[in-house]
Amino acid sequence: MSQQSWFVYIIRTADNTLYTGITTDIERRFAQHCTGKGAKYLKGRSPFQLVFEQKIGQRGDALRIEHWIKQQPKQIKESIITNQTTLPCQLIRQRDQS
């Protein structure tokens, strides 16, 4: 059984706040947010713009990266969006290649 790849993403809202989440399907999840079926935080904050997405791999790794991003000040999140700050690869567990 193949494992799905997980992604971390950032959405910019109409009031210029940033929302971070994870998913296995960016297009589906963004559509859910746009139709009000996503996170409660986003209610009443549309329109949305998907400003960042990156394939992470396994769910646990995506959760760790998501948590790290959510702990950062907005200035760091903005630099992640513009690729001036890289995500901390040490949060992604190394797997044996056997």
C-alpha atoms as an extended CHARMM CRD file, in Angstrom:
* protein
*
        98  EXT
         1         1  MET       CA              0.0000000000        0.0000000000        0.0000000000  PROA      1               0.0000000000
         2         2  SER       CA              1.5150000000        3.3420000000       -1.0190000000  PROA      2               0.0000000000
         3         3  GLN       CA              1.5300000000        6.2490000000        1.3870000000  PROA      3               0.0000000000
         4         4  GLN       CA              0.0360000000        9.5790000000        0.3920000000  PROA      4               0.0000000000
         5         5  SER       CA              2.2650000000       12.6220000000        0.3580000000  PROA      5               0.0000000000
         6         6  TRP       CA              1.3340000000       15.4320000000        2.7170000000  PROA      6               0.0000000000
         7         7  PHE       CA              1.6620000000       19.1310000000        1.9960000000  PROA      7               0.0000000000
         8         8  VAL       CA              1.8500000000       22.1970000000        4.1830000000  PROA      8               0.0000000000
         9         9  TYR       CA              0.1510000000       25.3270000000        2.8640000000  PROA      9               0.0000000000
        10        10  ILE       CA             -0.4510000000       28.9610000000        3.7750000000  PROA      10              0.0000000000
        11        11  ILE       CA             -3.5480000000       30.9640000000        2.8450000000  PROA      11              0.0000000000
        12        12  ARG       CA             -3.7380000000       34.7610000000        2.9320000000  PROA      12              0.0000000000
        13        13  THR       CA             -7.1620000000       36.1030000000        3.9050000000  PROA      13              0.0000000000
        14        14  ALA       CA             -8.9180000000       39.3160000000        2.8790000000  PROA      14              0.0000000000
        15        15  ASP       CA             -7.8300000000       40.9560000000        6.1420000000  PROA      15              0.0000000000
        16        16  ASN       CA             -4.1950000000       39.9750000000        5.3930000000  PROA      16              0.0000000000
        17        17  THR       CA             -3.9500000000       37.3120000000        8.0890000000  PROA      17              0.0000000000
        18        18  LEU       CA             -2.2030000000       34.0280000000        7.3240000000  PROA      18              0.0000000000
        19        19  TYR       CA             -3.6550000000       30.5740000000        7.9130000000  PROA      19              0.0000000000
        20        20  THR       CA             -1.4370000000       27.4680000000        7.8770000000  PROA      20              0.0000000000
        21        21  GLY       CA             -2.6730000000       23.9200000000        7.3280000000  PROA      21              0.0000000000
        22        22  ILE       CA             -1.7750000000       20.4780000000        5.9990000000  PROA      22              0.0000000000
        23        23  THR       CA             -3.4720000000       18.2300000000        3.4670000000  PROA      23              0.0000000000
        24        24  THR       CA             -2.9030000000       15.4360000000        0.9730000000  PROA      24              0.0000000000
        25        25  ASP       CA             -4.7610000000       17.3550000000       -1.7640000000  PROA      25              0.0000000000
        26        26  ILE       CA             -4.1170000000       21.1000000000       -2.0300000000  PROA      26              0.0000000000
        27        27  GLU       CA             -6.7870000000       21.8170000000       -4.6600000000  PROA      27              0.0000000000
        28        28  ARG       CA             -9.5220000000       19.9560000000       -2.7720000000  PROA      28              0.0000000000
        29        29  ARG       CA             -8.6400000000       21.5160000000        0.5710000000  PROA      29              0.0000000000
        30        30  PHE       CA             -8.4220000000       25.0640000000       -0.8180000000  PROA      30              0.0000000000
        31        31  ALA       CA            -11.8300000000       24.5840000000       -2.4980000000  PROA      31              0.0000000000
        32        32  GLN       CA            -13.2320000000       23.4300000000        0.8550000000  PROA      32              0.0000000000
        33        33  HSD       CA            -11.9080000000       26.5730000000        2.5180000000  PROA      33              0.0000000000
        34        34  CYS       CA            -13.3730000000       28.7490000000       -0.2470000000  PROA      34              0.0000000000
        35        35  THR       CA            -16.8260000000       27.1900000000        0.1500000000  PROA      35              0.0000000000
        36        36  GLY       CA            -16.8390000000       27.5520000000        3.9430000000  PROA      36              0.0000000000
        37        37  LYS       CA            -16.2220000000       23.8590000000        4.6550000000  PROA      37              0.0000000000
        38        38  GLY       CA            -12.7220000000       24.3430000000        5.9910000000  PROA      38              0.0000000000
        39        39  ALA       CA            -11.3510000000       25.7980000000        9.2000000000  PROA      39              0.0000000000
        40        40  LYS       CA            -13.5780000000       27.9110000000       11.4350000000  PROA      40              0.0000000000
        41        41  TYR       CA            -10.8000000000       30.5180000000       11.6200000000  PROA      41              0.0000000000
        42        42  LEU       CA            -11.4100000000       31.3860000000        7.9730000000  PROA      42              0.0000000000
        43        43  LYS       CA            -15.1560000000       32.0670000000        8.2820000000  PROA      43              0.0000000000
        44        44  GLY       CA            -15.9260000000       35.6150000000        7.1730000000  PROA      44              0.0000000000
        45        45  ARG       CA            -12.3520000000       36.2620000000        6.0240000000  PROA      45              0.0000000000
        46        46  SER       CA            -12.7290000000       35.5470000000        2.2990000000  PROA      46              0.0000000000
        47        47  PRO       CA            -11.5780000000       35.9580000000       -0.4050000000  PROA      47              0.0000000000
        48        48  PHE       CA             -8.5720000000       33.7290000000        0.0670000000  PROA      48              0.0000000000
        49        49  GLN       CA             -5.2960000000       33.4330000000       -1.7670000000  PROA      49              0.0000000000
        50        50  LEU       CA             -3.1450000000       30.3130000000       -1.6270000000  PROA      50              0.0000000000
        51        51  VAL       CA              0.2980000000       31.8830000000       -1.1690000000  PROA      51              0.0000000000
        52        52  PHE       CA              2.4990000000       28.9110000000       -0.2600000000  PROA      52              0.0000000000
        53        53  GLU       CA              2.5340000000       25.1540000000       -0.6110000000  PROA      53              0.0000000000
        54        54  GLN       CA              5.2620000000       22.5860000000       -0.1680000000  PROA      54              0.0000000000
        55        55  LYS       CA              5.3030000000       18.8160000000       -0.3250000000  PROA      55              0.0000000000
        56        56  ILE       CA              6.5690000000       17.4600000000        2.9840000000  PROA      56              0.0000000000
        57        57  GLY       CA              6.0710000000       13.6960000000        2.8190000000  PROA      57              0.0000000000
        58        58  GLN       CA              4.5890000000       11.8730000000        5.7740000000  PROA      58              0.0000000000
        59        59  ARG       CA              1.7870000000       13.2020000000        7.9710000000  PROA      59              0.0000000000
        60        60  GLY       CA              3.8660000000       13.4170000000       11.1500000000  PROA      60              0.0000000000
        61        61  ASP       CA              6.4790000000       15.5100000000        9.3870000000  PROA      61              0.0000000000
        62        62  ALA       CA              3.8030000000       17.7950000000        7.9380000000  PROA      62              0.0000000000
        63        63  LEU       CA              2.2900000000       18.2520000000       11.4020000000  PROA      63              0.0000000000
        64        64  ARG       CA              5.6780000000       19.2230000000       12.8630000000  PROA      64              0.0000000000
        65        65  ILE       CA              6.3320000000       21.7420000000       10.0700000000  PROA      65              0.0000000000
        66        66  GLU       CA              2.7990000000       23.1520000000       10.3880000000  PROA      66              0.0000000000
        67        67  HSD       CA              3.2810000000       23.6000000000       14.1380000000  PROA      67              0.0000000000
        68        68  TRP       CA              6.6590000000       25.2770000000       13.6070000000  PROA      68              0.0000000000
        69        69  ILE       CA              5.1790000000       27.7220000000       11.0720000000  PROA      69              0.0000000000
        70        70  LYS       CA              2.2610000000       28.5550000000       13.3720000000  PROA      70              0.0000000000
        71        71  GLN       CA              4.7310000000       29.4460000000       16.1420000000  PROA      71              0.0000000000
        72        72  GLN       CA              6.5820000000       31.9510000000       13.9550000000  PROA      72              0.0000000000
        73        73  PRO       CA              5.8580000000       35.6900000000       13.8640000000  PROA      73              0.0000000000
        74        74  LYS       CA              4.1530000000       37.0240000000       10.7450000000  PROA      74              0.0000000000
        75        75  GLN       CA              7.4360000000       38.4580000000        9.4450000000  PROA      75              0.0000000000
        76        76  ILE       CA              8.9580000000       34.9580000000        9.2650000000  PROA      76              0.0000000000
        77        77  LYS       CA              5.8040000000       33.5450000000        7.6510000000  PROA      77              0.0000000000
        78        78  GLU       CA              6.0260000000       36.2780000000        4.9940000000  PROA      78              0.0000000000
        79        79  SER       CA              9.6600000000       35.3560000000        4.3430000000  PROA      79              0.0000000000
        80        80  ILE       CA              8.6570000000       31.6770000000        3.9840000000  PROA      80              0.0000000000
        81        81  ILE       CA              6.1000000000       32.7520000000        1.3680000000  PROA      81              0.0000000000
        82        82  THR       CA              8.7390000000       34.6860000000       -0.5830000000  PROA      82              0.0000000000
        83        83  ASN       CA             11.2640000000       31.8220000000       -0.2350000000  PROA      83              0.0000000000
        84        84  GLN       CA             13.6430000000       33.9410000000        1.8450000000  PROA      84              0.0000000000
        85        85  THR       CA             13.3000000000       31.5450000000        4.7920000000  PROA      85              0.0000000000
        86        86  THR       CA             13.5130000000       27.7930000000        4.3390000000  PROA      86              0.0000000000
        87        87  LEU       CA             11.5540000000       25.2990000000        6.3650000000  PROA      87              0.0000000000
        88        88  PRO       CA             13.5450000000       23.5480000000        9.1050000000  PROA      88              0.0000000000
        89        89  CYS       CA             14.5180000000       20.1930000000        7.6060000000  PROA      89              0.0000000000
        90        90  GLN       CA             15.6250000000       18.9430000000       11.0460000000  PROA      90              0.0000000000
        91        91  LEU       CA             11.9220000000       18.6080000000       11.9030000000  PROA      91              0.0000000000
        92        92  ILE       CA             11.5340000000       15.9720000000        9.2000000000  PROA      92              0.0000000000
        93        93  ARG       CA             12.4870000000       12.5510000000       10.5200000000  PROA      93              0.0000000000
        94        94  GLN       CA             15.1360000000       10.7350000000        8.5470000000  PROA      94              0.0000000000
        95        95  ARG       CA             14.0690000000        7.3180000000        7.2870000000  PROA      95              0.0000000000
        96        96  ASP       CA             16.2800000000        4.3340000000        6.5530000000  PROA      96              0.0000000000
        97        97  GLN       CA             16.6780000000        3.7380000000        2.8450000000  PROA      97              0.0000000000
        98        98  SER       CA             16.7510000000       -0.0900000000        3.2970000000  PROA      98              0.0000000000
